[in-house]
Each structure stands twice: as C-alpha cells, then as structure tokens.
Amino acid sequence: MADWLEEARLDLVFDVRDTRSAQGRLEMHVKRVTLDDLVLFHGHACDGLLRGAYAMRALGDVAFDGGPFDRSDLEVVSKNSPCLGDVAAYLTGGRLRFGTHRLDDSLGVGFVVREVSTGRTWEVREELGFFPALIGAWEAALLDDDLVDSGSLRAADKVELIAVNEARQWTWVREVLLASRPSDHYIVQLLEGVELPAPIHRARRSDVVNRDAPVPEQYVSPYEPLMGSGGLPRGGEGSLWELRYDEGPPQFARER
C-alpha cells in the first residue's frame, strides 16, 4: 500500500464483536478491523472501498457512538457493488445466504444498517456532488461493453483511459477524501418504520442462535480468554458437566 495511504489506515479502524463459536454465546471481547483487513478481504485498495469505509465510519460514530459493530446482530442493505458490498458484509456480518445482506442500487454510496435485537435502523449516504461526476461517468463507461461493441469507444483507447481513470480516482482520494472527516460528507440519519428490500435468499444462521446465553456459572471452557488478573474458573475432566455431556443430548441418550 502506498505510503500516503498507510497514514489513512490509522483513522479507518473499526471494532467488531462476534459470537465465540459455531454454537457460542456473544463474545465479550472485541476485535479490531483495519483498512488493511478490508483491502485483503476485497482484493485491492480502490476509491469505492475507501468511500464505503468512510460511510461506515460515519454511521458507526452515530449509531453505535463509536463502539463496536455487533456482527451477530446486524442486517445491512447496500448497492450491488463489489466494493460497497464487501465493506457492508465484512463490517456488519451481513450475508446474502442468511438474508441479512440485502441489495438496493438506489442507495448509491451508502448503507442501511438495522440492529436485529432492537429494530433500530440507520441510513448513511454520501453527499451528492462530493464525488466528481466526470470520474463517476468514466467508471460506468469503462464497464460498458456496448460502447466498444458499437464503436463509440475503441478498445485500444479504453486501455489507456482505464489508467487515466485510476489516476484520477486516487488523486481525488488523496486530495479530497482523505483530507476530510467521515462526518463531513457522509450523512447519517435514524429511520423510522422503514421496510428493508426483500432478501435474495434466507437460510438459518446457526452461529447466533445462542448469542444471548449468559456466561456459565460452574463450567468454563479451558479455551475461554482470561479476564483480569484472577482469570476464570476452568472446567476439568470428570466434572459434573463433563459427565452430563458424555451422556449425550436427550434424543441421543434415548437412542443409545
């Protein structure tokens, strides 16, 4: 990543919370997601990825008061864009197959995020006119095969214009986007009574079923991270709950 972009990553950080395991409860600890993580997930750094990150940072500062994104309790709506869709999925945990990541191209550069447990819903949108219309027009044109097929744009010219477009994108990111704060041009509002778009697909998300289970009082997994200087009590082989586990679940015990 370029040196000048390395500096930007210091400000674009996100804390996220998840469940502990495939059947686990909500984790008490948070993880930090950086711009580097988003780039690795998406595959490359680009203006769309950074604009999406700015939008999510603005939303998180308002909706979650700068606190963590609970990726076990969020639904998200984004434009059907590689960049914005990846930011949406990575930071919120929304997934198309669970119906928690939905698509709405009318959003443009923005997101709708709903907290499942409370129903509270926020929207963030990029300020109109903030991104140059010329760059936006070329971004669309360079993806339009019909322009080449019709002869309106020569294939050889397209190759050169892709390079010019990349340079213009990064110049704008460097001189305009990174010189601003997320709250300057990404507008957040709380929505009331909004219906999210219909999901493309919906399957059961098993890893959040037990997210609200309280911390065990007697048996604690040896793999539970230590908390404080005293740590946590540990489970032991032969304990009451180990023996109960070895009996199997009710159906298993009956069928043995």
Sequence and secondary structure as in RCSB ss.txt:
>XXXX:A:sequence
MADWLEEARLDLVFDVRDTRSAQGRLEMHVKRVTLDDLVLFHGHACDGLLRGAYAMRALGDVAFDGGPFDRSDLE
VVSKNSPCLGDVAAYLTGGRLRFGTHRLDDSLGVGFVVREVSTGRTWEVREELGFFPALIGAWEAALLDDDLVDS
GSLRAADKVELIAVNEARQWTWVREVLLASRPSDHYIVQLLEGVELPAPIHRARRSDVVNRDAPVPEQYVSPYEP
LMGSGGLPRGGEGSLWELRYDEGPPQFARER
>XXXX:A:secstr
  HHHHHHTTT  EEEE BSSTT  B SS EEE HHHHHHHHSS  HHHHHHHHHHHHHHHHHSTT  EETTSEE
EEE S HHHHHHHHHHH   GGGT EEE GGG SEEEEEETTT  EEEEEE TTSS HHHHHHHHHTT HHHHHT
TSS HHHHHHHHHHHHHHHHHHIIIIITTS HHHHEEEEEESS      S     GGGTTTT    SS   TTS 
  TTT      TT HHHHHHHT  HHHHHH 
